[in-house]
């Protein structure tokens, strides 16, 4: 079992969507099977193509190991944490050193999804300068991410939301955050899947400073009823019923997942 977990945790970056397929909930058993089958076929094709071109199979150089409950990859000079042997419960503290080497990275989807449903908080040391895509996304009980004040790449606010160092990019709102959330005025960009699976969130207020909202920023926010944009924002606007548009309302960007009525008809987004 541990070997299988190590294998999944250390897939090369271009193949790690296999881990997302395993972790992410799909609406039906059929679609889940189709998604996994498609990605497995892609894995086999990548490996076969590599061998035909004279390269080694992508899996041949995997060097996963464990440290306590953590699965990690030794990169020579430093270490990347890629997952855990068993799903963490309660607070999680990322170590700054493993076997004498600094922990500098947390891999893509390392603690992603409902398999980590008991994770409540995460503490990140100063040594970590790279946090991969959706590393802590979709953890429904996660309420706070804390970053060491001396970390050169990341920072957090008092309410546990993860930002880049200078608070200009909102990277991840913990999945357990409930009620309404107001994006700080320092933020100019809301990252890809920044609010992924924030299933307890009901409303988000976006200030005038935000000029870039990445794809799927509000993916699967199942109880989100409204997005409100400051009237002075030059890039975005919102309607009275909480739908997000571009500034002149020619492009509908996000419709909250609950049913709403708009002048052009009935939207029932899922």
Secondary structure, 3 states (H helix, E strand, C coil): CHHHHHHHHCCCHHHCHHHHHHHCCCCCHHHHHHHHHHHHHHHHHHHHHHHHCCCCCCCCCCCEEEECCEEEEECCCEEEEEEECCCCCEEEECCCEECCEEEEEECCCCCCCHHHCCEEEEEECCCCCEECCCCCCCCCCCCEEEECCCCCCEEECCCCCEEECCCCEEEECCCCCCEEEECCCCCCEECCCCCCCCCCEEEEEECCCCCEECCCCCCCCCCCCEEEECCCCCCEEECCCCCEEECCCCCEEECCCCCEEECCEEECCC
